[in-house]
């Protein structure tokens, strides 16, 4: 049973009372739109979105809500933006910071738009909302009142669960300053039951400067926000959340999830949502930060892959397993190979989780019939040879003409292969047929030239050479000349590519233009 089906079954058991009451399950996730959203944030989207889909398939009414957090203060600036231009806005809510392009409604909307596009392309069925709308609508007011009436209890929970000490005068609220409009620099000093007194402190934080204003304002209706560890369970309450997981950094013992769970029960009087702790999504082994501008963005990775392969990347591993994506390594060819394997399992009706994985990797693009899938690494090799007719070559590899679905698949893979080769592919995948004999091929040994002479004779005497025929002949030449395989293949790659290695030699030579191959071999032998 695939991981998502196991979780769905556990949800059905654990939340049976709510399900049987006919009440819709709310599945929730969120992202603060503080910069280009890195691919790591798609981990939560995929887990929550796929689970919602499976629950619905099982006849359980569920909705996936995705929050764009535009209410947090700007507390860090992406490295790719003008630091001086935005210094005056540090400490303001993201919705109050101007868009980098001057066109979007605000800073948060500018970066949210790109991420929403990626989520929708991936087909995870999210219903988007903004945190600012939740605060301004009054949905958070009850939780704000509870927090302000129970500051001592909240401080005790912070201390008990995470070891965090808060001073006795600390109140869990950040007010929007009525003078400078900043929320990250204010300190609330009193709550009289309806109004809070606050001061916008000049040096409250290192990343923003307050204006020094002291005022009194209602904390309700969007005039203030709760600090993160208090706000999280307050959102559980406001949005009536049934299921919400969190990344490894929040889910460790004594972490923010433990704090949120205890606050849920002891301050906000609700049962914490069903939890799904999940591991990080790494790029080349490293975790990323949106605000620091490091790592690969969700858009960049999404653009590198067809939707079905992108979904496979995101859902193929259990939540407790780390995903490590390295576009500069073998990850992308391996992903396509994995897809081809699960497709073959699906068409052969194998009894395995891979069949279910194949189904869930698609949204509305499930193939209607068994389709020949051209191997991505071979597509990448051949796409670098302008004289090659891709459809003809892959028809040979298939053993029959490609149908329209197969031609479309080949064309799609060619587009993505070229994009990968241009931007990320490691050197071992890049093979440019050299226009002239490379310098490195002008010093071949006598033994190498002897082997190439036998290859030349075979080429001149043969009419139509398949990859299998070429492979068999290369083997015969190795035996006849007693040349070391490495030396023989190196001579072939050097004279054609100027490199010591290349694709599988038999297949590689069989797809090259015969005249070019004969002329180049003659030249390599003669120098």
VOVO-22552 format. One line per 3 residues: number of its first residue (from 1); their letters; for each residue x, y, z of C-alpha. Coordinates in nm, 4 decimals. Example, Ala and Ser with C-alpha at 12.3 -4.5 7.8 and 13.67 -1.06 7.14 Angstrom:
1> as> 1.2300/-0.4500/0.7800 ~ 1.3670/-0.1060/0.7140 .
# end
This chain:
1> xxx> 0.0000/0.0000/0.0000 ~ 0.1423/0.3375/-0.1012 ~ 0.2231/0.5826/0.1792 .
4> xxx> -0.0666/0.8173/0.0979 ~ -0.3182/0.5329/0.1073 ~ -0.1854/0.4260/0.4481 .
7> xxx> -0.2210/0.7800/0.5816 ~ -0.5715/0.8098/0.4328 ~ -0.6737/0.4863/0.6053 .
10> xxx> -0.5329/0.6126/0.9361 ~ -0.7148/0.9454/0.8951 ~ -1.0402/0.7598/0.8322 .
13> xxx> -0.9892/0.5649/1.1547 ~ -0.8653/0.8511/1.3728 ~ -1.1139/1.1124/1.2496 .
16> xxx> -1.4096/0.8765/1.2128 ~ -1.6373/1.0821/1.4398 ~ -1.5984/1.3969/1.2309 .
19> xxx> -1.6231/1.2013/0.9042 ~ -1.9386/1.0211/1.0167 ~ -2.0951/1.3514/1.1170 .
22> xxx> -2.0760/1.4548/0.7530 ~ -1.8506/1.7486/0.8271 ~ -1.5882/1.8319/0.5662 .
25> xxx> -1.2252/1.7676/0.6627 ~ -1.0036/2.0733/0.6236 ~ -0.6471/1.9987/0.5155 .
28> xxx> -0.4184/2.3020/0.5450 ~ -0.0694/2.4198/0.4527 ~ 0.0922/2.7597/0.4165 .
31> xxx> 0.3847/2.9634/0.2890 ~ 0.5084/3.3099/0.3785 ~ 0.5571/3.5001/0.0515 .
34> xxx> 0.8842/3.6697/0.1493 ~ 1.0688/3.5991/-0.1773 ~ 1.0908/3.3467/-0.4579 .
37> xxx> 0.9531/3.0262/-0.3105 ~ 1.2077/2.7441/-0.3114 ~ 1.1210/2.3953/-0.4263 .
40> xxx> 1.1296/2.2670/-0.0678 ~ 0.7911/2.4265/-0.0032 ~ 0.6366/2.1928/-0.2609 .
43> xxx> 0.6929/1.8996/-0.0234 ~ 0.4085/2.0073/0.2027 ~ 0.1911/2.1019/-0.0946 .
46> xxx> 0.2322/1.7549/-0.2465 ~ 0.1682/1.5648/0.0779 ~ -0.1411/1.7639/0.1741 .
49> xxx> -0.2743/1.7960/-0.1799 ~ -0.2350/1.4281/-0.2660 ~ -0.3883/1.3171/0.0639 .
52> xxx> -0.6906/1.5408/0.0023 ~ -0.7331/1.3905/-0.3434 ~ -0.7134/1.0331/-0.2123 .
55> xxx> -0.9592/1.1071/0.0696 ~ -1.2038/1.2405/-0.1883 ~ -1.1482/0.9306/-0.4028 .
58> xxx> -1.2385/0.7246/-0.0958 ~ -1.5680/0.9091/-0.0558 ~ -1.4510/1.1305/0.2315 .
61> xxx> -1.5305/1.4985/0.1874 ~ -1.2087/1.6981/0.2249 ~ -1.0811/2.0379/0.1102 .
64> xxx> -0.7189/2.1506/0.0768 ~ -0.6702/2.5108/0.1931 ~ -0.3415/2.6827/0.1154 .
67> xxx> -0.2495/3.0008/0.2942 ~ -0.0388/3.2755/0.1409 ~ 0.0975/3.4476/0.4491 .
70> xxx> 0.1102/3.8167/0.3612 ~ 0.0714/3.9386/0.7208 ~ 0.4190/3.8561/0.8518 .
73> xxx> 0.6711/4.1413/0.8832 ~ 0.9494/4.1723/0.6301 ~ 1.2354/4.0562/0.8496 .
76> xxx> 1.4859/3.9659/0.5802 ~ 1.5449/4.0664/0.2205 ~ 1.6331/3.8298/-0.0653 .
79> xxx> 1.9886/3.8843/-0.1873 ~ 1.8656/3.9488/-0.5413 ~ 1.6769/4.2682/-0.4431 .
82> xxx> 1.8082/4.6214/-0.3874 ~ 1.8804/4.6357/-0.0138 ~ 1.8804/5.0152/0.0038 .
85> xxx> 1.5469/5.0443/-0.1767 ~ 1.3697/4.8197/0.0729 ~ 1.5427/4.9275/0.3964 .
88> xxx> 1.2591/5.1708/0.4754 ~ 1.0042/4.8877/0.4515 ~ 1.1734/4.6434/0.6888 .
91> xxx> 0.9332/4.5564/0.9706 ~ 0.6191/4.6259/0.7684 ~ 0.3711/4.3517/0.6829 .
94> xxx> 0.4477/4.1947/0.3461 ~ 0.1139/4.3190/0.2135 ~ 0.2283/4.6769/0.2910 .
97> xxx> 0.5586/4.6457/0.1014 ~ 0.5603/4.7496/-0.2671 ~ 0.6008/4.4875/-0.5383 .
100> xxx> 0.9479/4.4536/-0.6968 ~ 0.7977/4.5019/-1.0434 ~ 0.5696/4.7901/-0.9477 .
103> xxx> 0.2762/4.6036/-1.1001 ~ 0.1593/4.3411/-0.8512 ~ -0.0671/4.4500/-0.5660 .
106> xxx> 0.2159/4.4164/-0.3112 ~ 0.5381/4.2312/-0.2326 ~ 0.3629/3.9151/-0.1162 .
109> xxx> 0.1343/3.8948/-0.4200 ~ 0.4307/3.9317/-0.6561 ~ 0.6051/3.6220/-0.5191 .
112> xxx> 0.2860/3.4305/-0.4418 ~ 0.1740/3.4479/-0.8046 ~ 0.4691/3.2444/-0.9289 .
115> xxx> 0.4270/2.9798/-0.6594 ~ 0.0520/2.9516/-0.7161 ~ 0.1243/2.8907/-1.0848 .
118> xxx> 0.3553/2.6001/-0.9933 ~ 0.1013/2.4449/-0.7545 ~ -0.1773/2.4680/-1.0103 .
121> xxx> 0.0428/2.3235/-1.2853 ~ 0.1260/2.0284/-1.0581 ~ -0.2448/1.9634/-1.0099 .
124> xxx> -0.2625/1.9486/-0.6302 ~ -0.6032/2.1165/-0.6119 ~ -0.5340/2.3874/-0.3544 .
127> xxx> -0.7880/2.6501/-0.2493 ~ -0.5830/2.9652/-0.1863 ~ -0.6497/3.2337/0.0711 .
130> xxx> -0.4514/3.5220/0.2273 ~ -0.3802/3.5458/0.5981 ~ -0.4579/3.9176/0.5860 .
133> xxx> -0.8167/3.8351/0.4917 ~ -0.8461/3.6010/0.7903 ~ -0.7242/3.8666/1.0338 .
136> xxx> -0.9295/4.1470/0.8788 ~ -1.2463/3.9360/0.8705 ~ -1.2340/3.8924/1.2481 .
139> xxx> -1.1805/3.5145/1.2357 ~ -0.8702/3.5527/1.4532 ~ -1.0293/3.7890/1.7059 .
142> xxx> -1.1462/3.5182/1.9456 ~ -0.7968/3.3658/1.9534 ~ -0.6350/3.7078/2.0001 .
145> xxx> -0.8584/3.7698/2.3018 ~ -0.7784/3.4246/2.4473 ~ -0.4050/3.4867/2.3996 .
148> xxx> -0.4180/3.8297/2.5654 ~ -0.6209/3.6904/2.8556 ~ -0.3769/3.4028/2.9113 .
151> xxx> -0.0237/3.5434/2.8689 ~ 0.1033/3.3727/3.1850 ~ -0.0210/3.0335/3.0623 .
154> xxx> 0.1417/3.0860/2.7208 ~ 0.4725/3.1861/2.8807 ~ 0.4603/2.8709/3.0943 .
157> xxx> 0.3979/2.6516/2.7894 ~ 0.6865/2.8154/2.6010 ~ 0.9131/2.7434/2.8970 .
160> xxx> 0.7887/2.3876/2.9551 ~ 0.7951/2.2690/2.5939 ~ 1.0763/2.4590/2.4262 .
163> xxx> 1.2738/2.6039/2.7162 ~ 1.2050/2.9561/2.5914 ~ 1.1960/3.2238/2.8633 .
166> xxx> 0.9655/3.5198/2.8134 ~ 0.9703/3.8161/3.0563 ~ 0.6768/3.8555/3.2934 .
169> xxx> 0.5515/4.1645/3.1072 ~ 0.5525/3.9904/2.7645 ~ 0.2170/3.9883/2.5896 .
172> xxx> 0.1705/3.7621/2.2828 ~ 0.0792/4.0238/2.0241 ~ 0.2358/4.2437/1.7567 .
175> xxx> 0.0425/4.5619/1.6741 ~ 0.0609/4.7583/1.3490 ~ 0.2075/5.0950/1.4468 .
178> xxx> -0.0409/5.3733/1.3724 ~ 0.2437/5.6076/1.2893 ~ 0.4944/5.4148/1.0718 .
181> xxx> 0.2794/5.1130/0.9769 ~ 0.5380/4.8626/1.1027 ~ 0.4390/4.5473/1.2880 .
184> xxx> 0.7782/4.3941/1.3577 ~ 0.8974/4.6696/1.5929 ~ 0.6062/4.7118/1.8339 .
187> xxx> 0.5774/4.5891/2.1921 ~ 0.2374/4.5589/2.3585 ~ 0.2502/4.6663/2.7222 .
190> xxx> -0.1129/4.6480/2.8352 ~ -0.4549/4.5047/2.7490 ~ -0.7647/4.6490/2.9156 .
193> xxx> -1.0081/4.4007/2.7695 ~ -1.0758/4.5987/2.4515 ~ -0.7680/4.8070/2.3703 .
196> xxx> -0.3947/4.7472/2.3858 ~ -0.1241/4.9967/2.4663 ~ 0.1965/4.9653/2.2649 .
199> xxx> 0.5267/5.1301/2.1824 ~ 0.7037/5.1144/1.8462 ~ 1.0557/5.0514/1.9712 .
202> xxx> 1.3466/5.1954/1.7759 ~ 1.5849/4.9068/1.8485 ~ 1.3470/4.6183/1.9214 .
205> xxx> 1.5011/4.4043/1.6436 ~ 1.8193/4.4126/1.4386 ~ 1.6452/4.4026/1.1014 .
208> xxx> 1.4119/4.7018/1.1391 ~ 1.3973/5.0414/1.3080 ~ 1.0898/5.1554/1.4998 .
211> xxx> 0.9651/5.5138/1.5083 ~ 0.9250/5.5497/1.8870 ~ 0.5495/5.6127/1.8719 .
214> xxx> 0.3331/5.5094/2.1706 ~ -0.0352/5.4512/2.1163 ~ -0.3513/5.2683/2.2040 .
217> xxx> -0.5548/5.0622/1.9573 ~ -0.7996/4.7739/1.9303 ~ -0.6068/4.4500/1.8652 .
220> xxx> -0.8930/4.3112/1.6573 ~ -0.9988/4.3264/1.2920 ~ -0.6526/4.3139/1.1407 .
223> xxx> -0.4777/4.5727/1.3598 ~ -0.2404/4.3157/1.5080 ~ -0.1041/3.9650/1.4690 .
226> xxx> -0.0054/3.6870/1.7044 ~ 0.3568/3.5663/1.7247 ~ 0.4257/3.2586/1.5104 .
229> xxx> 0.4106/2.9869/1.7780 ~ 0.0800/3.1241/1.9074 ~ -0.0570/3.2151/1.5667 .
232> xxx> -0.0173/2.8606/1.4328 ~ -0.2676/2.6966/1.6727 ~ -0.4886/3.0036/1.6466 .
235> xxx> -0.5130/2.9328/1.2741 ~ -0.6015/2.5710/1.3506 ~ -0.8968/2.7149/1.5410 .
238> xxx> -0.9947/2.9889/1.2971 ~ -0.9840/2.7645/0.9889 ~ -1.1229/2.4553/1.1689 .
241> xxx> -0.8257/2.2492/1.0521 ~ -0.8535/1.8702/1.0639 ~ -0.5211/1.7715/0.9060 .
244> xxx> -0.1946/1.9648/0.8910 ~ 0.1571/1.8296/0.8783 ~ 0.4842/2.0159/0.9127 .
247> xxx> 0.8475/1.9905/0.8140 ~ 1.1194/1.8287/1.0205 ~ 1.2362/2.1625/1.1632 .
250> xxx> 0.8960/2.2198/1.3252 ~ 0.8345/1.8595/1.4264 ~ 1.1329/1.7856/1.6512 .
253> xxx> 1.0769/1.7294/2.0233 ~ 1.0221/2.0659/2.1897 ~ 0.9697/2.2302/1.8528 .
256> xxx> 0.6975/2.4659/1.7368 ~ 0.4523/2.1821/1.6671 ~ 0.4754/2.0586/2.0254 .
259> xxx> 0.4148/2.4138/2.1455 ~ 0.1213/2.4535/1.9052 ~ -0.0367/2.1283/2.0191 .
262> xxx> -0.0271/2.2245/2.3864 ~ -0.1539/2.5769/2.3162 ~ -0.4365/2.4271/2.1095 .
265> xxx> -0.5585/2.2206/2.4039 ~ -0.4857/2.4493/2.6983 ~ -0.5423/2.7999/2.5576 .
268> xxx> -0.7602/2.7722/2.2483 ~ -0.9679/2.4752/2.3679 ~ -0.9411/2.2692/2.0478 .
271> xxx> -0.8003/1.9318/1.9516 ~ -0.4791/1.9669/1.7443 ~ -0.5079/1.8576/1.3812 .
274> xxx> -0.3898/1.5189/1.2564 ~ -0.0147/1.5602/1.2076 ~ 0.2082/1.4424/0.9219 .
277> xxx> 0.5731/1.5188/1.0018 ~ 0.7862/1.5217/0.6888 ~ 1.1505/1.5420/0.5906 .
280> xxx> 1.3238/1.8167/0.3951 ~ 1.3466/1.8613/0.0201 ~ 1.7128/1.9236/-0.0552 .
283> xxx> 1.8902/2.0575/-0.3617 ~ 2.2235/1.8832/-0.4023 ~ 2.2153/1.7900/-0.0345 .
286> xxx> 2.1458/2.1417/0.0971 ~ 1.8394/2.3008/0.2568 ~ 1.7239/2.6310/0.1093 .
289> xxx> 1.5869/2.9664/0.2203 ~ 1.3360/3.1838/0.0352 ~ 1.4372/3.5070/0.2055 .
292> xxx> 1.8093/3.4466/0.1464 ~ 1.7504/3.3653/-0.2180 ~ 1.9491/3.0432/-0.2060 .
295> xxx> 1.8676/2.7149/-0.3720 ~ 1.6439/2.6423/-0.6683 ~ 1.2997/2.7960/-0.6823 .
298> xxx> 0.9848/2.5902/-0.7255 ~ 0.9327/2.7572/-1.0646 ~ 1.2815/2.6685/-1.1885 .
301> xxx> 1.2471/2.3009/-1.0961 ~ 0.8904/2.2827/-1.2257 ~ 1.0013/2.4241/-1.5609 .
304> xxx> 1.2647/2.1501/-1.5920 ~ 1.0131/1.8649/-1.5835 ~ 0.6832/1.7587/-1.7427 .
307> xxx> 0.3982/1.7653/-1.4905 ~ 0.3823/1.3867/-1.4478 ~ 0.7571/1.3664/-1.3771 .
310> xxx> 0.7371/1.6662/-1.1416 ~ 0.4564/1.4961/-0.9490 ~ 0.6539/1.1710/-0.9401 .
313> xxx> 0.9491/1.3568/-0.7889 ~ 0.7259/1.4987/-0.5158 ~ 0.5180/1.1912/-0.4253 .
316> xxx> 0.7398/0.8886/-0.4838 ~ 0.9021/0.8962/-0.1388 ~ 0.7357/0.8579/0.1992 .
319> xxx> 0.7030/1.1815/0.4005 ~ 0.9674/1.0550/0.6463 ~ 1.2196/1.0189/0.3626 .
322> xxx> 1.4340/1.3083/0.2403 ~ 1.4055/1.4115/-0.1246 ~ 1.7408/1.5153/-0.2686 .
325> xxx> 1.7150/1.6746/-0.6118 ~ 2.0333/1.7596/-0.7993 ~ 1.9681/1.8984/-1.1499 .
328> xxx> 2.3427/1.9022/-1.2171 ~ 2.3693/1.5269/-1.1571 ~ 2.1803/1.2150/-1.2610 .
331> xxx> 1.8521/1.3026/-1.0870 ~ 1.6573/1.4017/-1.3966 ~ 1.7531/1.1051/-1.6207 .
334> xxx> 1.6901/0.8753/-1.3235 ~ 1.3436/1.0271/-1.2679 ~ 1.2465/0.9611/-1.6282 .
337> xxx> 1.3784/0.6042/-1.5981 ~ 1.1722/0.5589/-1.2809 ~ 0.8629/0.6834/-1.4613 .
340> xxx> 0.9253/0.4429/-1.7498 ~ 0.9569/0.1533/-1.5044 ~ 0.6336/0.2273/-1.3194 .
343> xxx> 0.4606/0.2773/-1.6561 ~ 0.5719/-0.0699/-1.7639 ~ 0.4493/-0.2109/-1.4318 .
346> xxx> 0.1162/-0.0404/-1.4864 ~ 0.0687/-0.1712/-1.8406 ~ 0.1774/-0.5222/-1.7398 .
349> xxx> -0.0749/-0.5070/-1.4513 ~ 0.1908/-0.5845/-1.1919 ~ 0.0727/-0.6129/-0.8318 .
352> xxx> 0.2840/-0.3446/-0.6672 ~ 0.2821/0.0063/-0.5225 ~ 0.4405/0.1298/-0.8452 .
355> xxx> 0.1097/0.0827/-1.0262 ~ -0.0623/0.3127/-0.7761 ~ 0.2303/0.5549/-0.8001 .
358> xxx> 0.1890/0.5690/-1.1777 ~ -0.1816/0.6495/-1.1405 ~ -0.1168/0.9270/-0.8866 .
361> xxx> 0.1631/1.0787/-1.0956 ~ -0.1065/1.1822/-1.3426 ~ -0.3963/1.4210/-1.3062 .
364> xxx> -0.6102/1.4272/-1.6197 ~ -0.3313/1.3136/-1.8536 ~ -0.3369/0.9363/-1.7949 .
367> xxx> -0.2319/0.7566/-2.1166 ~ -0.5299/0.5825/-2.2732 ~ -0.3157/0.2996/-2.4096 .
370> xxx> 0.0260/0.1434/-2.3677 ~ 0.2889/0.3760/-2.5099 ~ 0.6501/0.3300/-2.6130 .
373> xxx> 0.8634/0.5610/-2.3979 ~ 1.1958/0.6799/-2.5438 ~ 1.4679/0.6663/-2.2815 .
376> xxx> 1.5509/1.0190/-2.1659 ~ 1.9289/0.9747/-2.1660 ~ 1.9191/0.8550/-2.5281 .
379> xxx> 1.6904/1.1452/-2.6215 ~ 1.9455/1.3784/-2.4616 ~ 2.2313/1.2218/-2.6618 .
382> xxx> 2.0495/1.2274/-2.9964 ~ 1.9111/1.5776/-2.9506 ~ 2.2716/1.7023/-2.9698 .
385> xxx> 2.3110/1.5661/-3.3234 ~ 2.1378/1.8022/-3.5691 ~ 2.1562/1.5561/-3.8592 .
388> xxx> 1.9487/1.2960/-3.6713 ~ 1.5802/1.2424/-3.7486 ~ 1.4554/1.1662/-3.3977 .
391> xxx> 1.1334/0.9954/-3.5049 ~ 1.3160/0.7654/-3.7463 ~ 1.5844/0.6719/-3.4924 .
394> xxx> 1.3380/0.5921/-3.2167 ~ 1.1199/0.3975/-3.4577 ~ 1.4258/0.1791/-3.5172 .
397> xxx> 1.4784/0.1402/-3.1431 ~ 1.1112/0.0563/-3.0915 ~ 1.1076/-0.1856/-3.3855 .
400> xxx> 0.8079/-0.0225/-3.5536 ~ 0.6748/0.3204/-3.6462 ~ 0.5907/0.5557/-3.3600 .
403> xxx> 0.2222/0.6427/-3.3282 ~ 0.0975/0.9970/-3.2681 ~ 0.1036/0.9617/-2.8871 .
406> xxx> 0.4597/0.8320/-2.8993 ~ 0.5732/1.1108/-3.1312 ~ 0.4237/1.3664/-2.8918 .
409> xxx> 0.6027/1.2010/-2.5974 ~ 0.9304/1.2062/-2.7922 ~ 0.8859/1.5719/-2.8816 .
412> xxx> 0.8115/1.6610/-2.5181 ~ 1.1148/1.4735/-2.3905 ~ 1.3337/1.6372/-2.6544 .
415> xxx> 1.2253/1.9832/-2.5358 ~ 1.3013/1.8999/-2.1710 ~ 1.6285/1.7250/-2.2603 .
418> xxx> 1.7549/2.0304/-2.4481 ~ 1.6568/2.2595/-2.1627 ~ 1.8391/2.0375/-1.9130 .
421> xxx> 2.1470/2.0126/-2.1362 ~ 2.1618/2.3900/-2.1758 ~ 2.1212/2.4719/-1.8069 .
424> xxx> 2.2297/2.1912/-1.5761 ~ 2.3482/1.8642/-1.7330 ~ 2.6874/1.7341/-1.6153 .
427> xxx> 2.9700/1.7094/-1.8651 ~ 2.9286/1.3351/-1.9145 ~ 2.5913/1.3921/-2.0853 .
430> xxx> 2.7111/1.6642/-2.3221 ~ 2.8426/1.5355/-2.6545 ~ 2.9085/1.7707/-2.9416 .
433> xxx> 3.0230/1.6098/-3.2632 ~ 3.3391/1.8029/-3.3503 ~ 3.3596/1.9730/-3.6916 .
436> xxx> 3.7243/1.8743/-3.7388 ~ 3.9564/1.6104/-3.5959 ~ 4.0292/1.7179/-3.2356 .
439> xxx> 4.3916/1.7751/-3.1339 ~ 4.3598/1.5005/-2.8718 ~ 4.2969/1.2454/-3.1511 .
442> xxx> 4.6179/1.3270/-3.3397 ~ 4.8391/1.1184/-3.1123 ~ 4.6711/0.7789/-3.1218 .
445> xxx> 4.8845/0.4701/-3.0647 ~ 4.9635/0.2179/-3.3372 ~ 4.7321/-0.0314/-3.1694 .
448> xxx> 4.4445/0.2221/-3.1660 ~ 4.4974/0.3010/-3.5352 ~ 4.5034/-0.0697/-3.6166 .
451> xxx> 4.1650/-0.1147/-3.4490 ~ 4.0248/0.1913/-3.6264 ~ 4.1460/0.0528/-3.9604 .
454> xxx> 3.9371/-0.2608/-3.9084 ~ 3.6418/-0.0387/-3.8123 ~ 3.6915/0.1616/-4.1347 .
457> xxx> 3.6840/-0.1540/-4.3461 ~ 3.3592/-0.2620/-4.1794 ~ 3.2036/0.0796/-4.2381 .
460> xxx> 3.2996/0.0863/-4.6055 ~ 3.1732/-0.2673/-4.6684 ~ 2.8380/-0.2311/-4.4869 .
463> xxx> 2.5162/-0.0772/-4.6165 ~ 2.2829/-0.0495/-4.3164 ~ 2.4350/-0.0891/-3.9713 .
466> xxx> 2.2193/-0.1387/-3.6618 ~ 2.3340/-0.0716/-3.3091 ~ 2.3460/-0.4447/-3.2405 .
469> xxx> 2.5580/-0.5093/-3.5514 ~ 2.7980/-0.2302/-3.4578 ~ 2.8264/-0.3549/-3.1012 .
472> xxx> 2.9107/-0.7068/-3.2215 ~ 3.1705/-0.5744/-3.4679 ~ 3.3438/-0.3613/-3.2061 .
475> xxx> 3.3714/-0.6720/-2.9883 ~ 3.5244/-0.8682/-3.2792 ~ 3.7763/-0.5895/-3.3416 .
478> xxx> 3.8825/-0.5875/-2.9757 ~ 3.9455/-0.9610/-2.9897 ~ 4.1252/-0.9514/-3.3252 .
481> xxx> 4.3635/-0.6687/-3.2296 ~ 4.3952/-0.7627/-2.8608 ~ 4.3504/-0.3965/-2.7767 .
484> xxx> 4.2415/-0.2901/-2.4298 ~ 3.8697/-0.2013/-2.4462 ~ 3.9334/0.1329/-2.2781 .
487> xxx> 4.1989/0.2283/-2.5352 ~ 3.9767/0.1298/-2.8277 ~ 3.6689/0.3183/-2.7122 .
490> xxx> 3.8780/0.6177/-2.6116 ~ 4.0131/0.6452/-2.9673 ~ 3.6556/0.6507/-3.1024 .
493> xxx> 3.5376/0.9183/-2.8619 ~ 3.8509/1.1301/-2.9091 ~ 3.8226/1.1418/-3.2890 .
496> xxx> 3.4524/1.2276/-3.2844 ~ 3.3917/1.4220/-2.9627 ~ 3.7339/1.5276/-2.8388 .
499> xxx> 3.6562/1.3534/-2.5080 ~ 3.7765/1.0333/-2.3415 ~ 3.4254/0.8963/-2.2957 .
502> xxx> 3.0819/0.9052/-2.4509 ~ 2.7571/0.7159/-2.5093 ~ 2.7506/0.3392/-2.5658 .
505> xxx> 2.9830/0.3051/-2.8621 ~ 2.7879/0.0587/-3.0774 ~ 2.4645/0.2525/-3.0645 .
508> xxx> 2.6478/0.5877/-3.0880 ~ 2.8306/0.4957/-3.4100 ~ 2.5193/0.3414/-3.5652 .
511> xxx> 2.3267/0.6703/-3.5509 ~ 2.6029/0.8901/-3.6937 ~ 2.6081/1.0013/-4.0549 .
514> xxx> 2.8066/0.7263/-4.2303 ~ 3.0085/0.9553/-4.4598 ~ 3.1119/1.1771/-4.1685 .
517> xxx> 3.2146/0.8684/-3.9719 ~ 3.4180/0.7197/-4.2586 ~ 3.5956/1.0480/-4.3355 .
520> xxx> 3.6774/1.1115/-3.9702 ~ 3.8099/0.7579/-3.9178 ~ 4.0357/0.7903/-4.2250 .
523> xxx> 4.1696/1.1193/-4.0902 ~ 4.2391/0.9759/-3.7454 ~ 4.4310/0.6827/-3.8969 .
526> xx> 4.6373/0.8974/-4.1328 ~ 4.7790/1.1593/-3.8950 .
# end
